[in-house]
């Protein structure tokens, strides 16, 4: 068991995910709003996944000491800077999550569920309890719960696998084209969302892909059990993303029916 074996195992699921029909369902601004109202929860929980990696692979305690792998340390910290403290189209510093919320607001999407969810989290309500109060798709709740299930197990090779393979931004070209077409109809409303997508792809590009694979090799080493557990997490993560998209697709279809 090794990295190549893992990638070969998940490739059919990865192709299925890229070809998911949810993208072809988006044909109007209302459809895109419905999409973002669920997807924003995946944007939010990504940060908890990233922060968990930062806790495990860099030193965030006092007194400080240098952790084992300087390359991994830099990789994680660079991603944290890019995700937590990027610059929006207007030059203001903000996280990608905040950028997404602003884009939702410009689209006319309803961000109330996410805003109330984060208020509960700030009040030390558990993620599960806070999700129970949300009026969102059950598939979205399942997606977030799985992320925290892996985080709470505390196995760094599983967390790294979820981050590397389950949260890799699988944005097909078709989706970008759909968004660009919608922008032509309402550029002022769409500017923020398109900027978010393009910025996210730009920040995640370059050497992040190869470094995340090296991260997997570091945390799994030559341990066959760790590689198998990491593979199982990667497979389940891709299935959970498809589960999320199934819920989004159902919401879009219900939104479209309500307009008829």
Buried (B, 14 or more C-beta within 10 A) or exposed (E): BEBEEBBEBBEEBBEEBBEBEBBEBBEBBBBBBBBBBBBBBBBBBBBBBBBBBBBBBBEEEEEEEEBEBEEBBEBBEBBBEBBBEBEBBEEEEBBBBBBBBBBBEBBEBBBEBBEBBBEBBEEEBEBEEBBEEBEBBEBBBBBBBBBBBBBEEEBBBBBBBBBBBBBBEBBEEEBBEBBEEBBEEEEEBBBBBBBBBBBBEEBBEEEBEEBBBBBBEBBBEEEEEBBBBBBBBBBBBBBBBBBBBBBBBBBBEEBBEEEE
